[in-house]
């Protein structure tokens, strides 16, 4: 049952960001104390001090927005958190989780620095993801598609340029016709499944643990959901 407790995963930069935040707060506190004990403080100096303090807190706020909770795993779903919007998938809508591999010229497989997620029904992702996150996925996983295409063991079904930004309308199992960026994401998932066996990917840069450990944890949740 312990494995079903909610697990929170932060990006590797979280610890550094936390210490940076504490340092910035200490500097801001020091500035406030300094200005409070200055009886001859001019108006201009006060304004500059206030601007400096506001800038520090603005920096802290931006830092916290970008370095926040990365993933949460509950007994119900796997959820990705981001200032861009994120996404969530119930375990029952996930078919498999693993580390994708490509092949060298010698035919030896080589793991990629990503975790792959194979989705049972694309609608489960498309219905709840933000356009901002869709754009981020399409752009950041472009290099992954290129690598998989060039090192595929057999000839892919389409030329790479046709796969890269294919916005052909996609009709989901729910009957909704997806167009534009949403269709582009659906088509991209079809192509990466053809090349790598998975639909959507998680970069190791978002994880506070090795890829193998993350896969192991998610597979325990996946197995528990299927019992």
Order of alpha helices (4+ residues) and beta strands (2+ residues): beta-alpha-alpha-beta-beta-beta-beta-beta-beta-beta-alpha-alpha-alpha-alpha-beta-beta-alpha-beta-alpha
